[in-house]
Amino acid sequence: MNKKHFPVEFVFQLFALIIAIIIVHAFYVSVVRPNAAQIIEQEKIMAEQDPDFVRGRSVWILVKDLEQESCFILMFWALAIMGYKTVKVRNERRLLEVDLVPIAEGMRILPEDTREFARQVQALPEDRQQMLLPRALLNALRRFSSTRNIQDVATSTHTICESEADRLESELSMIRYISWAIPSIGFIGTVRGIGEALAQADKAVKGDIAGVTASLGVAFNSTYIALIISIFLMFLVHQLQLTQERLVFDSESYCDEKVIRHMKAD
């Protein structure tokens, strides 16, 4: 199979989801739920012994339910995807520090010279040639060779960078969907908890409010945790988007500064 067309990112996302499910679920089964059950039992005994006992807000109880577990799975999945994209952006930014088309100050690029300069960019490894900066440089050199119009070269370079910005923006859609889905899962927990509380309303009327209290705890804890995770993820999404936008802007500036301003039509 051609590596160029192999869906590396899709495979990474799939395995990241599977690993997140395994790790988070194992942690919940071995640590979170046993600790939460122990704390609940201790508080129940203390409440029976002391009518004025006030139950605390343990972290284990806050995160023990299925909805919170699902939110953490999605959070770690989103973090893995953002980490993958951040590494890609950093690799592309490293090219901005390399003189891909070495041109001395005062030197001019004529249409006849573009083939030689293009060879230097084409000498890069194939994976680097697929990055934004080499593609923009090759496009600029080839466009100048065929049209001999500097304005057309600048417009074409801007178009490529603009298209790359749109592509990067669209690739964030999965992360944005996860950031939207997490609060929705929290609201599902709220609905489930309130529903269970209403189902035990007859017990509350008779004076036994323990079941209603526990169900309402599920309702509020799930939304609380989900909203905190969503706020955290949205901050990171905006930071990643800012990094990608800077990459596109700096790549276009690199082309203008290093190549286009040196061009001279006949």
N, C-alpha and C positions, 0 to 999 in steps of 0.2 A: 504493500500500500504506500502511496506517495505521502511522505511526511508532511508535505506542504498542506495537504487536504485532510490530514488526520485530525479529528476533533479533540485535540489535547485538552482544551479548556473544559469541554463538556465532560470528558472522562474524569478530569480533576474534580469538577463540581459533584459528580455522582459519587466518587469515592469519599470526598469530603463529607457529604451527607451521611453516607453509611457509617463512617468512622465516628462522626458526631453522635449519631444515634446509639452506637455501641458504648462509647465512653460515658455519655451522659446517663444512659439508662443503667449501666453498671454502677455508676457512682450513686445514683438514686437508690438502687436496690440494696447496696452494701453499706451506705453511709446515711443518706438523707432520711429515708423512711424509717429505719430502725431508731435513729436518734429522735425523730419527731414522735414516734410511738412511745418511746421511753419518757420523753418530756410530758406528753399528754397524760400518761398514766400517773406520773409523779404529781402533776398539777391536780389531777382528779382526787388523789389520796389527800393532798394538802387542803383542797377545798372542802372535803368531807370532814376533816379535822378542825378547820378554822373557817367559820362562815364569812369572815371578813377578808379572806384571802383574795388577792388580786392576781389574776393570771398575767404572766409576762408575754412579751412578743418575741419569741425565739425565732431566729433566722430559719432553723430547720422546719418549724411549723409554717412559716411564711411561704416556703418554696416546695412543700411536700407533695402537692397535688399534681395530677396529670397535666393540667394546663400549663403550670409553671415549667414542668419538665419539657413539654413541647416548645415553649418559648426559648428555653436555654439551648435546645437542639438547633432551632432556627438561628439563634444568635451566633453560635459557634460556626454554623454553616456559612452565614453571611460574613463572619470574620475571616474564614478561610478564603472565600471568593475575593474579598477586598485585599487580603494579603497577596493573593496571586496577581491581582491587577496592579498592586503597588510595586511588586517586584518587576513586572513588565515595564511600568513607567520608569522606574529607576534605571533599568537596563537601557532604555531608549535615551534617557537623559545623559548617560555616560557618553553617548556618541556626540553630544553637543560640545564635549571637551576635546574632541579629536578633530584635527584638521583634515577632513575627508577630501577636500579639494585644495591642496596647498597652492596659494596664489600670493606672490609677493606684493607688497603695497606699491601701487602705481602700475602694476601689470594689467593688461587688458585681455579679455577673452574674445576672440573672434569666432564667428560661426564655424570656421574650419578647424578650430582648436577643440571644439566640444567633444569630439570622439575620444581624444586622448584623456581628457579629464573624466569622461564617463567611464573609461576603463578602470580608473582608480577606484571609483565607487563600486563598480561591478566586481572588483577583486575581493570585496568583503565576503565573509561567509554567507551562505544562503539565508540563514535565519535573520541575520542583520540587514540583509537587503530588503526584507519584508517590513522593516521598521519605517516609521514616518519620514525621518530625515533623509535616508538614502533614496527613498521613492521620490520625495520632493526634489532632491538635487538632480536625479536622473531625468525626471520630467522637465525640469528647467533647462538642462543642457540639450536634451533632445528637441524640445520646443524651439529653442534658439537656433539650433542647427537647421530646422525645417522652415521656420517662419522669418528668422532674422529680425524679429520684432521684440524689443525689450519689454514694451508694455504688455504684449501678449504673454510673455514669459512670466511677468509679475502676476498677471491675472490668473494664469493657469496654476501657479504655485499657491496663490491664495485659495483657489477653488479646491485644490487637493487638501490643504490644511483645514478648510472649512468642512469638507466631507469627512475627514478624520475626526474632527470634533463631534460631528453628528453621530458617527459610528460609536465613538467612546461613550457618548451620552446614552445611546440606545442600549449599550451593553450593561449599563447600570440599572436597567429595568428590573432584572431579577432581584437585585439587592433592595431596590425600592419596594418591590412586591413583598419581600420578606419583612421589611420594616413596617409595611402596612398590615401584614398578616399577624404579626405578633400581638398588637393591641386587640385585633379581632378575636384571637384565641383567648385573650384575657377576658373579653366581654362574654365569650361562650362560657367561661368558668363562672362569671357573675350570674348569668342566666341559670346555669346548672345549680349553683349554690342557692339562689333564691327559690328555685323550683323545689329543691329538697327541703328548704325551710318551710315553705308553704305546705308541703306534704305532711309535715310534722306539727302543723298548727294545733291539731286536737290535743297533742301532748302538752303543748305550751299552755293551752287553756286550763289543763289540769294541774299546772304548776311545774312541769318538767320542761325546762327551757334549754337543757344541755344540747339536745339534738339540733334545735333551731339555731343556737349560738354557733355550733360547729359548722353548720351549713352556711350561715352568713359569713363566717370566717373564710370559707372556701371562696365565696363570692367576691369579697373585697380583696383578699390576698392575691388572687389570680390577676385581677385588674391592676393592682398596685405594682406587682412585679413586671407585668407586661409593659406598662407605661414607662417604667424606669429603663427597661431594656431597649424599648423603641427610641426613647430620647437619646440614649447612648449611641445606638446604631446610626440614627439620622445625623448626628454630629460627625461620625466617621465617614459617612457617605458624602457629606458636603466637603470634608477635607480631601477625600479622594477625587471628587469632581474638580476641586480647585487645582489639585496637582496635575490632573490631566489637561485642564485648560491652559495651565502654564507651559506644559510640554508643547502643546500645539502652537501657542504664541511664540515661544522661544525658538521652535523649529523654523517657523516662518521668518523670524528675525534673522536666524542663522543664514538662511538661503539669501535673504536680501543683502546681508552684510558681507558674506563670504563669496558669493557668486554673482548675483544679479547686478550689483553696483559696479562690478568689474567688466561687465559685458559692453562690447562696442560693436554696433552694427556697421556694415560697410557704408 
